[in-house]
């Protein structure tokens, strides 16, 4: 089994380090790590260190010996998914599975056909949940570079994001609208790919027109129509496999 991952503010240069606070409590009281066991310390931004437990102190302090410090480079092709707001906890499900799959950034989108509305305190709490989910899913999937979760954007703001991408894409289930499959779309060797996933009610004609004006083309995943909470994960998997990051 691979070593468990714990998040730190700054990756220790070594040789000795004490993991405390919530992460230390999780390591000592939940994972019950013992002397001699290996773990990974990461800042979630690509920096990470290999370490070995030397002692557990109380219920929330773990003394470790750092054996190596590393930096994971930025990917050549960076994948961002613009995720329309799903109902209930499906947003966290989408962020969780996209993080596990390997997405680089998630952008919440307040599409016109979204039932869920992020306003005021509710919006702040929902965004905090998405970010916490990305962090915990990053740890669970042994990532050392966690996906960024941006502030929620309007359709106009999403169009501006698409205009800056090296490749801008919109998932669409209609074969007449999206004649090209995502699995065969030409991908850049380097740069940013931004993919829009619409709500359950679909991307409106007005939104599709705005995204087309920004340079985004519609693509389809396959014969079946996926839920908004799973489409981004499936699309991310297709793109990552084609960029070679799953090789």
N, C-alpha and C positions, 0 to 999 in steps of 0.2 A: 504494500500500500504506500502511496506517495505521502510525503510529510505534510502535516496540517499547516495551514497558513494563518498568520496573525498579523494584524495591522498596527503599524507604529507611525508616529508623526515623522520621524526621520530614521532612515536605515542606519543602524549602528556600524561604525567602522571596526569595532572590536577592541580588545579581544573578549571582554566580559560585558554582559548587559543584563538588566533586570526588567522583565516584562511584568507590568503591574496594571492596576485599574481594571476596567471591564475585560480587556483581552487577557490579562493575567488571571483573572477569576475564571474565565472560560477555559484557559489552559490547565489550571490546577484543579478546579472543582468539577468541570464538565468533561473535558478530555482526559483528565487524570494522568497527565504526562509524568513520566518517571525519569530519573537520571539515566543518561545514555540514549534516550530517544531523540530523534531528529525533528526539527521544525523549520519553517521558513518565516522570516520577518519581512514585511513589505510595506512600502508607503502607498501602494496602490497606484503609483505614477510611473512604474517601471523599475524602480529601485528595489533590490531585495538582497537578503542575506541568508545563507545557510547557517544553522546553529544546532547545538546539541545541549540538551538539558543537563545542568550540573546539580541543581537542587530545587526543591519546591519549598517555599517559605509561607507558612500559614495557609490561607484560603485563596489568596489573590496575587501572589508574587512568585515568579518563576525565574530563577537564575540560569543563564545560558552562556555558553561559550561560542563565540562567532567563529566559524571555520572558513567563510568565504563571502565576499561582497560582489554583487553583480548589477548590471544595468541592462534591462531588456529594451532594445531599440524600438522606435516607433515603426509600425508596419508600413511597407511600401504603399499598399492600398488601404486607405482608411475608410471603414464602412459606417455610415450614420443612418439610422432608421428614424424617420419622422413618424411617430406613432399617434394616430387619432385616439382620443380618450375613450376607452371602453367603459362599460358599466361595472359597478361593484369592484371586486378585487381582481378583475381580469387584467387591469393595468399592471398590477404587481406581478401577475403570472407572466405577462408578456415581457416585462423587464427581466424577471428571473431567468426565463428560458433563453432570451436573447443574450443575456450575460454569459450563461453557461455555454452557449454556442460560440460566442466570440465577438459579438458586436463591439464597435469602438465608441459609439456615442448613441444616445437616445434623445430624441427631441419630442416632448409632448405637443400635440397639435389640437387646438380647439376648432375642429371642423364644423361646418354648418349643420351637418346631420348627426352630430354627437348628442346623445341624450344627456350624458354627464357634462356638467359645467364646473369649471374651476374658477371660483370667485372668492376673493377675500381670504378669510381664515381657512375655509375648506380647501381652497386651492393650495395654500401654503402647506397644509397638513398632507395633502395628497402628493405634492412634490417631494416632501420630506420622506414619505413612505417609498416612493420610487427610488430615491437616492439611497435609502437604507437597504432596500432590496438589492440594488446593484452592488453595494458594498458586501453584503452577506453572501450573495450569489457568487461574487468574485472570489471570496475566500473559499467557499465550498468547492468551486470548480478549479481551485489551485492556480488562479490567475495572479499575476503581480502587476498588471496594468488594468485597472478597473475602468469600465465604460463611464464616460461623462454623461450626466443627465442634466439637460439644459432647462432653463425656464420655459414655460409653455408659450408657444408662438401662435400668432394669428395666421390666417391664410396668406396675407400680404407678406408677413415676415418669412413664412416658409418659402414663398416664391423667391424672395431675395436670397435665401440660403441655397436654393436650387441653382440660381443663376451663377453662384460662385463655385459650384462643384465641377469637377472634371468630368463626371458622368452623373446626370440627374435622371431618376427613374420614378415612375408611379405604377404601383401594382393595380391591375384592373382585371376583373373576371370576364369581361365581354370580349369574345374573340374578334368581333368586328372592330372594336375600339383598340384592342391590344393584339395585333396580329403576330407579334414577335414574342417568343418565349424567353423568360429570364435566363434559362439554362444555355441559350445560344447568343445572348447579347454580347457585343464586343466590349471588353473591359480594358481600362487603362493599365499599363504596367506599373505606374506610380500615380499617386494623387488621391483625390477624395471621391467616393461614391456616396450619393445621398439618395435614399430610397423612401418613398412615401407609402405608408399603409393607411388606407382609409378606414372610416367607421363601419359599423354593421350595415348602415344604410347606403354605404358606398360614397365615392367621391362625386360631388355634384358636378354638373356640366360647367358651371361657372368656375369652380375650383380647378377642374381639369384644364380649362382654357387658360387660366392664370398661370398654371404650372407649365403648360405648353409654351406660353409666351416667354417663360423664364428659361426654356431650353430642355424641359423634361419630357421624356417620351413614355408612353404607357407600355407595360409589359405584363404578361400573364405567367402564373406559376405552373399551372397544369390543368387537367380536366376538372378536378374537384375545386369547390369554392371553400376556402378556409375562413375560420373566424378571424376577426381583427386581432385577437390576442395570440393567435398562432401563426398567422401569415408572415409576420416579421421574422419570426424564428426560422421558419422554413426557407424564406428568402435569404436570410443571412447565411444559412448552411450552404445553400446553392452557390452563393457568391464566394464564400470562404474556400470551398472546395476548388473553385475555379481559379482563385488567386494563388493557390499553392500553399496557403497557410495551414491546411490540414494534411499536407504531404508528410 
